Amino acid sequence: MTTVDARGLSCPQPVILTLDEIKKGNDREIIVLVDTDTSKENVMRAAGSQDCQVKDVSPEGEGYRIVIEKA
Amino acid sequence: MNIPGNENVIVGLERADDAGVYKISDELALIQTVDFFTPIVDDPYSFGQIAAANALSDVYAMGGIPKTAMNLVAFPIKTMDISVLRQIIQGGIDKLNEAGVVLIGGHSVEDKELKYGLSVTGFVHPAKVLVKKNLHPGDRLILTKPLGTGIVNTAVKAGLASAELIEKVTGLMASLNREAAEIMSRFRVSACTDITGFGLIGHLAEMVCGTGRGVRIFSGKVPMMPEALEYASMGFIPAGAYRNKEFRENMTVFADTVPRSVQDVMADPQTSGGLLISVSGEQAASFLTALQDAGIRDAAEIGEVQEEAEEKIRVR
C-alpha cells in the first residue's frame, strides 16, 4: 500500500501527486492524506477520472485520509 | 458601518453593484470602479491586458462607456526586473487604447508581491444605468463568454495545458466586453452584471436575491470551455469554485441529470468573464443574433427569469 502525503500542499499539487501515483501503478491501493476540503474533493475527482474507486474517506487529524482502489 | 448617503448617488455601497454611479446632471452620471490582483498568467504583457479588460468590464456591466483610467501598481522592485512592470503597463495601455480609454495617471508602491489593476471612470445616462437586481419575469438570460477560466488556469498551474490552450484562455480573459455592451445598449435590457470571482452561480444569486424572482438555467446551453469540463472531472478545481457552490447551496437546485463537472464549471470563479444580460423575451433572439454577427460567437441564451417567491436558481 502506497501513501501520498499531500498535507500542506495547495491546489493543484495534491491532484498531481495522486495522478502520478495512480499512473505508476505500483500498488492497487493508494492512501492520500490531505488537509483541506478542496484537496479532498479534487483528489476524489482525480481518482474517479482514472477508473479508480474511492473506497473510504475518513477524517484524520486536521484533514482527511482517502483510500483509493484501482479497478 | 454607517455610510452617509447623498441624493446624487444612484448606485452606492448600500446596494453593492459592479460599480458606483453618481448623478452629475439629469443627462449625465459618473461611473467609478477599481480592481487589482496578483498575476493570473505568466506573461507580463498578457497580465496587463487581462487586468485592464477586467477593470473596464465593470463599467460595461453598468451600461456605461469607460473614458479614463489610472494604474494601481504594487511592485517588488528589489527582487524583480523593472522591465516586467513596463510590459505589464504596456499591456494595460494597449487594452485601454483598444477600448478608447485614456490612461491619465496612477500610483505605485513597493510590495513583496506583484499586483496590478486600474481604477476606471466612465459615463452613462442616469436613466440607462443597468443594475443587477432588476430581472423581469419573461426575460431571457444571455451569457457572452464561455465559462471555465479558473479551472483551466489551475490546469495551467499544474503544467497540463498546451501552449495552444494557454493562448486560448489568455485571449478569452483579455477580450473586452465592449462590443457586447454596445450592442446591449440597442436592446430592451433590464439587468446586467459581469461574471467574475463568484462564478455563474454566484452572480446569478446576486441578481436574484431579494427580488422575488427566480431563474431557470438550461445547463446544456451554457457556454463552457470543453477543456474546463475535462479538467474539472480530473479534479483541477480551484478552492473558490467549491466556496461559490457551498455559499449558494440553499438557493441552487440542480436536476439529477446535470453532470457534476458541469455544476463545477458553473461555480468556477472567472477572471474577466463575460456579461450576463437579462433581455426582454421578445428581443432575445434578435439580440443573440446581433451579438453573434458581431463576432461574439460564444454568446448564448442560457435561461429565463420567472416570478418566484422562493428566489431559486433552478438548473436542468
Interface residues (C-beta under 8 A of the other chain):
Chain A: C11 P12 V15 I16 T18 L19 T36 D37 T38 E41 N42 V43 M44 R45 A46 G48 S49
Chain B: T154 A155 K157 A158 G159 A232 S233 M234 G235 F236 I237 P238 A239 Y242 R260
